[in-house]
Amino acid sequence: MGQDDHDKGLGRKSKRDEDPALLVAASAPKVARTAEAGPASHSQVPAQNRAADVQLECRDASLQGEGAERTSDPSEQFTRLEKLGSGTYGSVYLARNNVTGAKVAIKQMRVDDAEDGIPQTAIREVALLKSLKHENVVEIITVLQPGSQRLWVVLEYVPTDLKHHLDNNCPSGFSTEMLLKYSRQLLDGLQYCHRRGVLHRDLKPQNLLIDAEKQVLKIADFGLARSYVLPTHTLTHEVVTLWYRPPEIVLGMKQYDAAVDMWSTGCILSEMATGRVLFNGESEIGHIIGIFKIQ
C-alpha cells in the first residue's frame, strides 16, 4: 500500500473538531455550520475577526454576479496553465498573473452545498493563512469566487515539494549541508506557527514545498490546521497522515498540542537524512508495531 492509499483514509472534517476561530464566521449567512466550541481566550480574538473577514470577502465576490456585472473577472486576472494535482476538496493549478506575469498556484475548492455555503475547512484554511506571514510558510495572495460552485485560493508558486525533490534528486537523502539548511527552515516556520497559536496537524513531505534554486523550504496545505490555546479542549483524532502520525493520536487521544507536529517533524527529518520513510506501516496496528520496534 502506498502513501496515496493512506491519504485516502485520512478524515478531513469532523464536527467534533471545535475551533473558536470559526464562531464569528459561522454566524454569517451562507457559511458552513460548526460544532459548539468552548470559550475563546483573548489571544483568539484576531483569529475570529479574520475568519469573519474571509467569509465577507467570499460572500461579496459571490454577490458581484447577482443582478449586476462583476467588477472583476478572475479569468481576466489569472490564466491557468496546467493542473498540478488534485485532492479531497479540489484541484491545484499553475497559473500566471496577467498583470505582473508572475507564476502563482491556484487552489480551486469545490462549493457543492448551496445551503451550507463555503465549507468551514476552506474558511479556516484561508483565515489561518492570512494570519501567517513568514518566509518559511507559503504566502496567500488573494481569494476569489469565480462562480457559486468554486472558490479560488491564490498562493505563491513554489516549483516542487519535498517528496518529489527527494525521490528525483536525492534518493539517499540530503547532504549534511542541505539537511541542516532545510531542517532549520522547517523548524523556524513551525516555531512561528506554534507561537501564533496554529497547529498544522498534517506535516509530511508532500506538504513541504521546495525551491531548489533558492534553497528555500515552505510549509503548505493548512487544510487540517486550527488555532489553539493551552490548555487545549477536545480535538478530533482524525488528523495527520498515518506514516507521520504520533502514537497518542493513533491510540485515540483527543487532547493534544504542538507535540503532534513535532513528532511528524522528527519523521520528516529522518526521511530527509536517509531518503527512506521512518515508519511505513500499512495499518494503524502495523504503524504502532513499527514504532515499538525502534530501539
C-alpha positions as a Python dict, from the first residue, in 0.01 Angstrom:
ca = {
    (1, 'M'): (0, 0, 0),
    (2, 'G'): (146, 339, -98),
    (3, 'Q'): (131, 682, 57),
    (4, 'D'): (-169, 781, -157),
    (5, 'D'): (-369, 491, -11),
    (6, 'H'): (-306, 619, 337),
    (7, 'D'): (-410, 970, 235),
    (8, 'K'): (-748, 845, 116),
    (9, 'G'): (-829, 717, 462),
    (10, 'L'): (-743, 1044, 632),
    (11, 'G'): (-1053, 1227, 758),
    (12, 'R'): (-1050, 1591, 662),
    (13, 'K'): (-1359, 1713, 850),
    (14, 'S'): (-1517, 1641, 1187),
    (15, 'K'): (-1800, 1810, 1372),
    (16, 'R'): (-1620, 1725, 1696),
    (17, 'D'): (-1325, 1939, 1592),
    (18, 'E'): (-1409, 2261, 1776),
    (19, 'D'): (-1245, 2581, 1660),
    (20, 'P'): (-1323, 2915, 1828),
    (21, 'A'): (-1177, 3096, 1527),
    (22, 'L'): (-1482, 2988, 1324),
    (23, 'L'): (-1755, 3102, 1565),
    (24, 'V'): (-1788, 3451, 1422),
    (25, 'A'): (-1784, 3324, 1065),
    (26, 'A'): (-2042, 3057, 1148),
    (27, 'S'): (-2298, 3324, 1236),
    (28, 'A'): (-2272, 3489, 892),
    (29, 'P'): (-2510, 3395, 606),
    (30, 'K'): (-2420, 3100, 381),
    (31, 'V'): (-2136, 2976, 598),
    (32, 'A'): (-2085, 2611, 693),
    (33, 'R'): (-2214, 2509, 1035),
    (34, 'T'): (-1953, 2444, 1302),
    (35, 'A'): (-1955, 2247, 1624),
    (36, 'E'): (-2008, 2429, 1951),
    (37, 'A'): (-1677, 2538, 2097),
    (38, 'G'): (-1555, 2638, 2437),
    (39, 'P'): (-1491, 2998, 2542),
    (40, 'A'): (-1231, 3179, 2336),
    (41, 'S'): (-933, 3337, 2503),
    (42, 'H'): (-820, 3694, 2444),
    (43, 'S'): (-544, 3574, 2210),
    (44, 'Q'): (-801, 3416, 1976),
    (45, 'V'): (-999, 3733, 1902),
    (46, 'P'): (-787, 3830, 1598),
    (47, 'A'): (-836, 3482, 1451),
    (48, 'Q'): (-1214, 3521, 1491),
    (49, 'N'): (-1206, 3852, 1310),
    (50, 'R'): (-1000, 3702, 1027),
    (51, 'A'): (-1249, 3418, 982),
    (52, 'A'): (-1537, 3668, 962),
    (53, 'D'): (-1343, 3883, 712),
    (54, 'V'): (-1278, 3579, 491),
    (55, 'Q'): (-1650, 3493, 488),
    (56, 'L'): (-1743, 3850, 394),
    (57, 'E'): (-1482, 3862, 117),
    (58, 'C'): (-1612, 3539, -35),
    (59, 'R'): (-1976, 3648, 0),
    (60, 'D'): (-1903, 3983, -168),
    (61, 'A'): (-1734, 3803, -457),
    (62, 'S'): (-2041, 3585, -497),
    (63, 'L'): (-2283, 3881, -487),
    (64, 'Q'): (-2098, 4052, -771),
    (65, 'G'): (-2273, 3818, -1012),
    (66, 'E'): (-2624, 3865, -867),
    (67, 'G'): (-2817, 4129, -1059),
    (68, 'A'): (-2511, 4321, -1176),
    (69, 'E'): (-2199, 4282, -1381),
    (70, 'R'): (-1894, 4163, -1195),
    (71, 'T'): (-1638, 4433, -1135),
    (72, 'S'): (-1356, 4183, -1186),
    (73, 'D'): (-1348, 3850, -1365),
    (74, 'P'): (-1095, 3608, -1208),
    (75, 'S'): (-1024, 3460, -1550),
    (76, 'E'): (-904, 3803, -1661),
    (77, 'Q'): (-669, 3834, -1364),
    (78, 'F'): (-515, 3488, -1392),
    (79, 'T'): (-460, 3239, -1674),
    (80, 'R'): (-444, 2873, -1574),
    (81, 'L'): (-153, 2696, -1741),
    (82, 'E'): (-162, 2337, -1616),
    (83, 'K'): (-302, 2113, -1345),
    (84, 'L'): (-53, 2033, -1072),
    (85, 'G'): (-261, 1789, -868),
    (86, 'S'): (-594, 1718, -702),
    (87, 'G'): (-723, 1614, -362),
    (88, 'T'): (-1032, 1571, -148),
    (89, 'Y'): (-1157, 1927, -178),
    (90, 'G'): (-1047, 2028, -526),
    (91, 'S'): (-752, 2079, -757),
    (92, 'V'): (-433, 2285, -772),
    (93, 'Y'): (-333, 2466, -1091),
    (94, 'L'): (-26, 2651, -1208),
    (95, 'A'): (-138, 2992, -1332),
    (96, 'R'): (2, 3324, -1450),
    (97, 'N'): (-87, 3666, -1315),
    (98, 'N'): (-190, 3857, -1627),
    (99, 'V'): (-89, 4189, -1472),
    (100, 'T'): (255, 4109, -1334),
    (101, 'G'): (337, 3796, -1536),
    (102, 'A'): (433, 3613, -1214),
    (103, 'K'): (352, 3245, -1171),
    (104, 'V'): (104, 3156, -896),
    (105, 'A'): (-68, 2843, -766),
    (106, 'I'): (-448, 2839, -762),
    (107, 'K'): (-615, 2601, -520),
    (108, 'Q'): (-964, 2554, -662),
    (109, 'M'): (-1206, 2431, -398),
    (110, 'R'): (-1550, 2290, -466),
    (111, 'V'): (-1851, 2453, -303),
    (112, 'D'): (-2117, 2189, -361),
    (113, 'D'): (-2373, 2260, -89),
    (114, 'A'): (-2567, 2576, -171),
    (115, 'E'): (-2741, 2570, 169),
    (116, 'D'): (-2430, 2549, 382),
    (117, 'G'): (-2220, 2768, 152),
    (118, 'I'): (-1842, 2782, 178),
    (119, 'P'): (-1702, 2480, 368),
    (120, 'Q'): (-1569, 2552, 716),
    (121, 'T'): (-1239, 2387, 622),
    (122, 'A'): (-1187, 2642, 345),
    (123, 'I'): (-1271, 2937, 571),
    (124, 'R'): (-1039, 2805, 841),
    (125, 'E'): (-750, 2748, 600),
    (126, 'V'): (-780, 3093, 443),
    (127, 'A'): (-820, 3268, 779),
    (128, 'L'): (-511, 3100, 920),
    (129, 'L'): (-301, 3162, 609),
    (130, 'K'): (-395, 3531, 618),
    (131, 'S'): (-262, 3546, 974),
    (132, 'L'): (74, 3385, 892),
    (133, 'K'): (350, 3593, 733),
    (134, 'H'): (683, 3411, 739),
    (135, 'E'): (949, 3327, 482),
    (136, 'N'): (906, 2955, 553),
    (137, 'V'): (525, 2950, 529),
    (138, 'V'): (354, 2961, 189),
    (139, 'E'): (202, 3304, 122),
    (140, 'I'): (-164, 3357, 33),
    (141, 'I'): (-211, 3624, -234),
    (142, 'T'): (-586, 3660, -264),
    (143, 'V'): (-919, 3474, -250),
    (144, 'L'): (-1167, 3478, -541),
    (145, 'Q'): (-1505, 3323, -608),
    (146, 'P'): (-1549, 3298, -986),
    (147, 'G'): (-1879, 3112, -951),
    (148, 'S'): (-2122, 2977, -694),
    (149, 'Q'): (-1962, 2632, -710),
    (150, 'R'): (-1594, 2733, -700),
    (151, 'L'): (-1358, 2910, -466),
    (152, 'W'): (-1007, 3010, -575),
    (153, 'V'): (-732, 3046, -317),
    (154, 'V'): (-436, 3209, -496),
    (155, 'L'): (-99, 3122, -341),
    (156, 'E'): (263, 3191, -422),
    (157, 'Y'): (406, 2931, -658),
    (158, 'V'): (687, 2704, -538),
    (159, 'P'): (822, 2458, -802),
    (160, 'T'): (810, 2125, -618),
    (161, 'D'): (753, 1951, -286),
    (162, 'L'): (997, 1773, -58),
    (163, 'K'): (869, 1427, -154),
    (164, 'H'): (932, 1473, -527),
    (165, 'H'): (1259, 1653, -466),
    (166, 'L'): (1394, 1364, -257),
    (167, 'D'): (1271, 1097, -498),
    (168, 'N'): (1407, 1268, -809),
    (169, 'N'): (1726, 1434, -686),
    (170, 'C'): (1831, 1290, -350),
    (171, 'P'): (1711, 927, -322),
    (172, 'S'): (1968, 861, -46),
    (173, 'G'): (1887, 1177, 146),
    (174, 'F'): (2030, 1527, 159),
    (175, 'S'): (2392, 1614, 211),
    (176, 'T'): (2478, 1731, 562),
    (177, 'E'): (2484, 2094, 448),
    (178, 'M'): (2141, 2082, 283),
    (179, 'L'): (1995, 1872, 564),
    (180, 'L'): (2093, 2139, 817),
    (181, 'K'): (1965, 2420, 593),
    (182, 'Y'): (1622, 2270, 525),
    (183, 'S'): (1583, 2137, 880),
    (184, 'R'): (1644, 2485, 1020),
    (185, 'Q'): (1389, 2637, 783),
    (186, 'L'): (1127, 2375, 869),
    (187, 'L'): (1177, 2430, 1242),
    (188, 'D'): (1177, 2809, 1204),
    (189, 'G'): (848, 2803, 1013),
    (190, 'L'): (689, 2558, 1255),
    (191, 'Q'): (804, 2756, 1559),
    (192, 'Y'): (643, 3066, 1407),
    (193, 'C'): (313, 2881, 1355),
    (194, 'H'): (311, 2747, 1711),
    (195, 'R'): (393, 3088, 1859),
    (196, 'R'): (95, 3223, 1666),
    (197, 'G'): (-123, 2951, 1816),
    (198, 'V'): (-158, 2740, 1500),
    (199, 'L'): (-134, 2361, 1482),
    (200, 'H'): (-65, 2228, 1131),
    (201, 'R'): (-171, 1866, 1201),
    (202, 'D'): (-73, 1728, 860),
    (203, 'L'): (301, 1773, 823),
    (204, 'K'): (451, 1538, 563),
    (205, 'P'): (697, 1575, 273),
    (206, 'Q'): (414, 1635, 25),
    (207, 'N'): (307, 1943, 224),
    (208, 'L'): (654, 2098, 236),
    (209, 'L'): (737, 2298, -77),
    (210, 'I'): (1092, 2332, -205),
    (211, 'D'): (1253, 2593, -428),
    (212, 'A'): (1581, 2413, -501),
    (213, 'E'): (1727, 2708, -691),
    (214, 'K'): (1680, 2947, -397),
    (215, 'Q'): (1724, 2666, -140),
    (216, 'V'): (1405, 2765, 40),
    (217, 'L'): (1153, 2540, 216),
    (218, 'K'): (795, 2649, 285),
    (219, 'I'): (520, 2485, 493),
    (220, 'A'): (198, 2450, 292),
    (221, 'D'): (-152, 2292, 293),
    (222, 'F'): (-321, 2417, 608),
    (223, 'G'): (-643, 2228, 535),
    (224, 'L'): (-629, 2041, 868),
    (225, 'A'): (-472, 2326, 1066),
    (226, 'R'): (-650, 2500, 1350),
    (227, 'S'): (-588, 2764, 1612),
    (228, 'Y'): (-538, 2653, 1971),
    (229, 'V'): (-459, 2774, 2320),
    (230, 'L'): (-343, 2590, 2630),
    (231, 'P'): (-500, 2402, 2793),
    (232, 'T'): (-647, 2250, 2478),
    (233, 'H'): (-1008, 2137, 2452),
    (234, 'T'): (-1121, 1812, 2291),
    (235, 'L'): (-997, 1788, 1932),
    (236, 'T'): (-1053, 1535, 1655),
    (237, 'H'): (-805, 1249, 1635),
    (238, 'E'): (-867, 1210, 1260),
    (239, 'V'): (-557, 1410, 1170),
    (240, 'V'): (-206, 1358, 1031),
    (241, 'T'): (-128, 1113, 750),
    (242, 'L'): (-63, 768, 902),
    (243, 'W'): (312, 743, 840),
    (244, 'Y'): (369, 1072, 1024),
    (245, 'R'): (105, 1026, 1295),
    (246, 'P'): (220, 1016, 1660),
    (247, 'P'): (126, 710, 1868),
    (248, 'E'): (-106, 902, 2102),
    (249, 'I'): (-320, 1010, 1805),
    (250, 'V'): (-325, 653, 1668),
    (251, 'L'): (-447, 537, 2010),
    (252, 'G'): (-733, 789, 2002),
    (253, 'M'): (-615, 1077, 2220),
    (254, 'K'): (-840, 1381, 2174),
    (255, 'Q'): (-646, 1635, 2381),
    (256, 'Y'): (-311, 1721, 2231),
    (257, 'D'): (-92, 2018, 2146),
    (258, 'A'): (208, 2116, 1934),
    (259, 'A'): (377, 1785, 2015),
    (260, 'V'): (181, 1620, 1731),
    (261, 'D'): (358, 1847, 1481),
    (262, 'M'): (695, 1780, 1643),
    (263, 'W'): (654, 1402, 1603),
    (264, 'S'): (574, 1449, 1234),
    (265, 'T'): (876, 1680, 1202),
    (266, 'G'): (1103, 1416, 1353),
    (267, 'C'): (980, 1160, 1099),
    (268, 'I'): (1040, 1408, 817),
    (269, 'L'): (1392, 1493, 937),
    (270, 'S'): (1478, 1122, 937),
    (271, 'E'): (1344, 1088, 583),
    (272, 'M'): (1545, 1392, 470),
    (273, 'A'): (1861, 1235, 611),
    (274, 'T'): (1815, 883, 474),
    (275, 'G'): (1573, 911, 182),
    (276, 'R'): (1355, 643, 345),
    (277, 'V'): (1024, 666, 530),
    (278, 'L'): (1085, 602, 900),
    (279, 'F'): (750, 431, 976),
    (280, 'N'): (562, 286, 678),
    (281, 'G'): (302, 61, 838),
    (282, 'E'): (7, -34, 617),
    (283, 'S'): (-243, 0, 903),
    (284, 'E'): (-268, 167, 1242),
    (285, 'I'): (-168, -159, 1413),
    (286, 'G'): (129, -200, 1178),
    (287, 'H'): (224, 163, 1239),
    (288, 'I'): (223, 118, 1621),
    (289, 'I'): (422, -207, 1597),
    (290, 'G'): (683, -31, 1381),
    (291, 'I'): (717, 245, 1642),
    (292, 'F'): (755, -2, 1929),
    (293, 'K'): (1029, -187, 1741),
    (294, 'I'): (1256, 118, 1747),
    (295, 'Q'): (1540, 62, 1995),
}
